[in-house]
Amino acid sequence: MRLNHLAFVPMLAGLLAVGLLAGNGHAAELQSGPQPGESLGAFTVTKAAGAPNDGVAVGQKLCYRCRMGNRPMVMIFAHQADAALAALVRQLDDVVAKNEAKKMGSFVSLLGQEPKELAGTAEKFVESNKVEHVAFVVPAEHAAGPKSYKLNPEADVTVLIYRQGKVVVNYALPAGGLTDETIQKIVADTSKILD
């Protein structure tokens, strides 16, 4: 009886190791928001800053995603207006400017607890980073983003690259995940909505 019991120990250890490896592999793949091929629904925001020529006044409440229609777009949900976001937005600002003829656009939804504070942060961010073509908005569901989008609270930044109202590429990044390498990948992936 004791021999049989001991024989199960290595097998049990092996099963635990496989389970842990499978668990780690799954946990490493963070998902947030609508996935490639899924449609993007409407949600209400207030424009806070940026993109002065998009036909939307600062302070206007609307569905910005609806207003931009089927255009090629990059939508970002961000919890932090930090240096990493600035690096991404500056590059997207250039891409949008170069693709004006294709009616490309981009907007950042800042997430947090205080809408007035978020609007002030957006205004300062746009001014200090000289953002001209990327709009900044504050969603009505400003704490966690629109419920229908199912944004993962573990994602500090969610980037949705879409066209015709459908996601082509999705990036879900934890805090610190918006690296120079990832920014280059995001910018390169905008070509997928510009063909």
N, C-alpha and C positions, 0 to 999 in steps of 0.2 A: 504494500500500500504506500509506504514511504517512497519507494523507487518511482512509482507512477506519479506521485505528487511532484517529485523533483524533476521528472521528465517534462512536466508542463511548464516549469519555470523558464527555460530558454525560449520555448514557443511563445509564452506570454510576453516575455521581453521583446521578442521580435515583432509581435503584433502591436505592442505599444509604440515601438520605434516607427513602424509603418504608419500608424495612426498619427503620431506627432509630425512626421514628415508631410503627410497629406494635409494635416491641419495648418502647418506653417505655409505650405504652398498656397493654400486657399486664402489665408489671412493676408498674405503679401499682395494680393490683387485687390486693391481698394476699388470699389465701384460707387459712383455717385451720379445721380441724375439720369435722364433719359439716355439710353444706349444707342449705338449706331443702328439706323434703320427706323428708329422710333420717331414719332411726330412730337413737335413741341407745342404745348398748349398755351393759352393766353394767361397772363398774370399782370396785375396792375402795379405800376411803379410811379415814382415822381422823379422827373429829370432833375439832377442836382448840378451838373456841370458838363463841360466838354462839347465837342461836335456842334459848334454854333450854327453850322449851315445845314443841319439835318431836318429843319422845319419844325423842330420841337423846342419850345421855350423852356428855359430853366423855371422850375416850379410847376410845370404842367403835369397833370396826372393823366396817365394813359396806359394802354398795353403797348409798350415799345416794341416788343417782339411782333405784335400784329401790325404796327405802323410800318415796320421795315419789310413786311410781307415775305415774298419768296426770294429776296435778295441773298447773295452769299454773305454769311455773317459769322462772327466769332462772339459768343456770349460767355461771359465770365462771372462766376459767383465767387466772391472773395471775402474772407473774414478779416484780413489784414491788408491795410494799404501801406505796404512796406517796400523796401528797396527791390526785392525780387519781383513784386507786382509791377513796380515802376519800369524795371528792365524789360518785362514782357510787353507792357502797354506801349512803351516808346517804339519797340520794333513793330508792333501791330499798327501803330499810328502811321508808320512809314508804308507798310503794306497796303493799308486802306487808301492812303493818298495816291499810291502808284496804280491802284486798281479802281480809281474813281469812275472810269468809263464802264466798268463792269458792275457799278453800283454796289461795291462791297462796303460793308459797315461792320462796326464792332461796338459792344457796350459792356460795361462792368456794373454788376449789381453788388453793391457793398452790403454786407450782412452784419448785424449787431443789434444791440438792445435799444439804442436811442436814435430815432430817425433824424432828429435835428443835428445831432452830433455827427452822424454818418454823412449828412449833406454838407456840413462844414468841412469834414475830412476830405470829401470828394472835391470840393472847390479848391482847397489848398493843394491837394495832390495834382490836379489838372494844371494849376498855375505854376507850381514849382517844377513840374516835369514838362511844361510847355506842350501839353497834349492838345492837338487840334482836331483830330478826326475820330476819336473814340469817346463815346458818351458815357457818363457816369450817372447811375440811377440808384434810387433806394426803393426796394420792393415794399408794397403794403405789408406783406408777410416778411418783415425785415429781420427777424431774429434768426430764422432758419431757412428762409427762401420759400417759394411757393410749394405748398404741400403736394400738389400734383406732380412736382418734379422729383420728389423723393430724394432730396439731397442728403448725402451721408454726413452726419455731424462730425465724423472723423476726417472728412475732406476739408482742408483749409482753403483749397482752391479747386473749383470744378470748371473746366473749360469745355464748352460745346461748340464745335465747328460744324456749321450746318448750311444747308441750301434747300430751297423749296419747302422750308418748314420741317425738314427731317435731318436728324443728326447723322453726320458722316464720320466724325471722329469725336471721342470723348476722353478727356483726361481728368482723373480724380487724384488729387495730390494731397498728402498729409502735410502738416507743418514742416517746413524745410524742404519740401519736395520740388519746389519751383526753382530748380537749379539752372545754370547756364545751358547745360546740355538739354534739359527738358524744354527750355524756352526755344532753343534752336529747332527741336522736333516739332513743337507747336507751330512755329512760324512756317516751317517747311510744309506742314500738313495743310496750310491754308491753300496750297496749290490744288488740293483735291476738290475744292469748291469753286475754283476759278477756271476750270477747263471749259 
